Amino acid sequence: MLCEAEQRTSVEVAAIVGAPEGTVRTRLFHAKRKLREILGDAS
């Protein structure tokens, strides 16, 4: 949500949530992939 809705960078999000930047990027990647799968199944 922070990256997409609030247009924050992965560096900013990492500082906010207290996680490494790589973890933020990985979580965002997996979340987007899962959302694409869910939305693809709905059509």
N, CA, C and O atoms as a MOPAC input file, in Angstrom:
PM7 MOZYME 1SCF
protein

 N      0.82100 1    -1.19700 1     0.00000 1
 C      0.00000 1     0.00000 1     0.00000 1
 C      0.86400 1     1.25800 1     0.00000 1
 O      0.57500 1     2.22500 1    -0.70500 1
 N      1.91900 1     1.22800 1     0.79600 1
 C      2.76200 1     2.42800 1     0.86700 1
 C      3.41100 1     2.72800 1    -0.47800 1
 O      3.50300 1     3.88700 1    -0.88100 1
 N      3.85800 1     1.69200 1    -1.16800 1
 C      4.52100 1     1.90200 1    -2.46100 1
 C      3.53200 1     2.36200 1    -3.52200 1
 O      3.79500 1     3.31600 1    -4.25500 1
 N      2.41400 1     1.69100 1    -3.59900 1
 C      1.47400 1     1.95600 1    -4.68200 1
 C      0.53700 1     3.12300 1    -4.38900 1
 O      0.42700 1     4.03500 1    -5.20800 1
 N     -0.12900 1     3.11700 1    -3.26500 1
 C     -1.12900 1     4.14800 1    -2.97000 1
 C     -0.48800 1     5.47600 1    -2.57700 1
 O     -0.96400 1     6.54200 1    -2.96800 1
 N      0.58900 1     5.40600 1    -1.80700 1
 C      1.22300 1     6.63700 1    -1.33800 1
 C      2.45700 1     7.03000 1    -2.15900 1
 O      3.11100 1     8.03300 1    -1.87400 1
 N      2.75900 1     6.22800 1    -3.17400 1
 C      3.87100 1     6.51000 1    -4.09200 1
 C      5.20700 1     6.66000 1    -3.36300 1
 O      6.01300 1     7.52300 1    -3.71100 1
 N      5.43600 1     5.83500 1    -2.37000 1
 C      6.70800 1     5.87600 1    -1.64500 1
 C      7.68700 1     4.90600 1    -2.28300 1
 O      7.28100 1     3.90600 1    -2.87600 1
 N      8.96700 1     5.19800 1    -2.16400 1
 C      9.99300 1     4.31200 1    -2.69900 1
 C     10.19000 1     3.13100 1    -1.75700 1
 O      9.75300 1     3.15700 1    -0.60700 1
 N     10.85100 1     2.10400 1    -2.26100 1
 C     11.10900 1     0.93400 1    -1.41600 1
 C     12.04500 1     1.30400 1    -0.26500 1
 O     11.97700 1     0.69300 1     0.80100 1
 N     12.90400 1     2.28200 1    -0.46100 1
 C     13.79600 1     2.74300 1     0.61400 1
 C     12.97400 1     3.39400 1     1.72500 1
 O     13.20900 1     3.13800 1     2.90600 1
 N     12.01000 1     4.23700 1     1.34500 1
 C     11.15800 1     4.89000 1     2.33400 1
 C     10.31000 1     3.87000 1     3.08900 1
 O     10.18700 1     3.93700 1     4.31200 1
 N      9.73100 1     2.93000 1     2.35500 1
 C      8.89200 1     1.91300 1     2.98600 1
 C      9.71100 1     1.06300 1     3.94500 1
 O      9.24400 1     0.73300 1     5.03500 1
 N     10.91500 1     0.70800 1     3.55200 1
 C     11.78700 1    -0.08800 1     4.41600 1
 C     12.03600 1     0.63300 1     5.73300 1
 O     12.01300 1     0.01100 1     6.79500 1
 N     12.27100 1     1.92300 1     5.67400 1
 C     12.50400 1     2.69800 1     6.88900 1
 C     11.24600 1     2.76400 1     7.75500 1
 O     11.33100 1     2.70400 1     8.98200 1
 N     10.09300 1     2.88700 1     7.12600 1
 C      8.82900 1     2.98400 1     7.85600 1
 C      8.50700 1     1.67900 1     8.57400 1
 O      8.15300 1     1.68800 1     9.75300 1
 N      8.62800 1     0.56000 1     7.86800 1
 C      8.21700 1    -0.72500 1     8.44400 1
 C      9.34300 1    -1.42800 1     9.19300 1
 O      9.10700 1    -2.42700 1     9.87300 1
 N     10.55800 1    -0.91600 1     9.07500 1
 C     11.67700 1    -1.51700 1     9.79600 1
 C     12.14800 1    -2.82900 1     9.20800 1
 O     12.56800 1    -3.72900 1     9.93400 1
 N     12.07700 1    -2.93700 1     7.89200 1
 C     12.51100 1    -4.15000 1     7.19500 1
 C     13.57200 1    -3.77200 1     6.16700 1
 O     13.62300 1    -2.62300 1     5.73000 1
 N     14.41400 1    -4.71700 1     5.77600 1
 C     15.39800 1    -4.42900 1     4.73100 1
 C     14.70500 1    -4.07600 1     3.40500 1
 O     13.60100 1    -4.54600 1     3.12900 1
 N     15.35900 1    -3.25800 1     2.60600 1
 C     14.78400 1    -2.84500 1     1.33100 1
 C     14.50000 1    -4.05200 1     0.43700 1
 O     13.47500 1    -4.09000 1    -0.24300 1
 N     15.38300 1    -5.01500 1     0.43200 1
 C     15.18300 1    -6.21900 1    -0.38200 1
 C     13.91600 1    -6.95600 1     0.00000 1
 O     13.22200 1    -7.49300 1    -0.86400 1
 N     13.61300 1    -6.98500 1     1.27700 1
 C     12.39500 1    -7.63900 1     1.75800 1
 C     11.16600 1    -6.89600 1     1.25800 1
 O     10.18500 1    -7.51700 1     0.84900 1
 N     11.21500 1    -5.58700 1     1.29100 1
 C     10.09400 1    -4.77200 1     0.79300 1
 C      9.86900 1    -5.05800 1    -0.68300 1
 O      8.73300 1    -5.26400 1    -1.10900 1
 N     10.92900 1    -5.07200 1    -1.45600 1
 C     10.80200 1    -5.33100 1    -2.89700 1
 C     10.25300 1    -6.72200 1    -3.16800 1
 O      9.40400 1    -6.90100 1    -4.04100 1
 N     10.73700 1    -7.70700 1    -2.42000 1
 C     10.27100 1    -9.08100 1    -2.60000 1
 C      8.79800 1    -9.20300 1    -2.25800 1
 O      8.03800 1    -9.83400 1    -2.99200 1
 N      8.39300 1    -8.60800 1    -1.15300 1
 C      6.98200 1    -8.66900 1    -0.75500 1
 C      6.09300 1    -7.98200 1    -1.77600 1
 O      5.00300 1    -8.46800 1    -2.07900 1
 N      6.54500 1    -6.86800 1    -2.30300 1
 C      5.77500 1    -6.15600 1    -3.31800 1
 C      5.65100 1    -6.99000 1    -4.59000 1
 O      4.57800 1    -7.04500 1    -5.19100 1
 N      6.72600 1    -7.63300 1    -4.99900 1
 C      6.72200 1    -8.48700 1    -6.18000 1
 C      5.69900 1    -9.60900 1    -6.02600 1
 O      4.88300 1    -9.84700 1    -6.91700 1
 N      5.75400 1   -10.29600 1    -4.88100 1
 C      4.85100 1   -11.42600 1    -4.64200 1
 C      3.39600 1   -10.96500 1    -4.52100 1
 O      2.48900 1   -11.65100 1    -4.99200 1
 N      3.17400 1    -9.82600 1    -3.90300 1
 C      1.81300 1    -9.29800 1    -3.76700 1
 C      1.22600 1    -8.95500 1    -5.13100 1
 O      0.06200 1    -9.25400 1    -5.39800 1
 N      2.02100 1    -8.33000 1    -5.99200 1
 C      1.54500 1    -7.98200 1    -7.33000 1
 C      1.25600 1    -9.23800 1    -8.14700 1
 O      0.26600 1    -9.29700 1    -8.87700 1
 N      2.11700 1   -10.23300 1    -8.02200 1
 C      1.91900 1   -11.48300 1    -8.75900 1
 C      0.62700 1   -12.17000 1    -8.31100 1
 O     -0.15200 1   -12.64600 1    -9.13700 1
 N      0.41100 1   -12.21400 1    -7.00300 1
 C     -0.79700 1   -12.84800 1    -6.48000 1
 C     -2.04700 1   -12.09200 1    -6.93100 1
 O     -3.05100 1   -12.71000 1    -7.28600 1
 N     -1.99000 1   -10.77600 1    -6.91900 1
 C     -3.12200 1    -9.96800 1    -7.37000 1
 C     -3.41300 1   -10.21800 1    -8.85400 1
 O     -4.57400 1   -10.32100 1    -9.24900 1
 N     -2.36900 1   -10.31500 1    -9.67000 1
 C     -2.57100 1   -10.61400 1   -11.09700 1
 C     -3.24100 1   -11.96900 1   -11.26700 1
 O     -4.12900 1   -12.11500 1   -12.10800 1
 N     -2.83000 1   -12.96800 1   -10.48000 1
 C     -3.42400 1   -14.29600 1   -10.56000 1
 C     -4.89900 1   -14.25700 1   -10.18500 1
 O     -5.73500 1   -14.85500 1   -10.86200 1
 N     -5.21600 1   -13.54800 1    -9.09900 1
 C     -6.59900 1   -13.45400 1    -8.63800 1
 C     -7.46000 1   -12.73500 1    -9.67000 1
 O     -8.55300 1   -13.19600 1   -10.00000 1
 N     -6.97700 1   -11.61800 1   -10.17600 1
 C     -7.74900 1   -10.85200 1   -11.14400 1
 C     -7.86400 1   -11.59100 1   -12.46500 1
 O     -8.87100 1   -11.46700 1   -13.16300 1
 N     -6.85000 1   -12.35100 1   -12.81000 1
 C     -6.89300 1   -13.13700 1   -14.05000 1
 C     -7.93100 1   -14.24200 1   -13.95500 1
 O     -8.57500 1   -14.57200 1   -14.95100 1
 N     -8.10200 1   -14.81100 1   -12.78800 1
 C     -9.09300 1   -15.87300 1   -12.59700 1
 C    -10.51200 1   -15.33400 1   -12.64200 1
 O    -11.44600 1   -16.06700 1   -12.96500 1
 N    -10.67800 1   -14.06500 1   -12.32100 1
 C    -12.01400 1   -13.48200 1   -12.24600 1
 C    -12.57100 1   -13.14300 1   -13.63300 1
 O    -13.78100 1   -12.96500 1   -13.77400 1
 N    -11.72600 1   -13.05100 1   -14.64800 1
 C    -12.22100 1   -12.62500 1   -15.95600 1
 C    -12.57300 1   -13.74000 1   -16.89300 1
 O    -12.99900 1   -13.48800 1   -18.02000 1

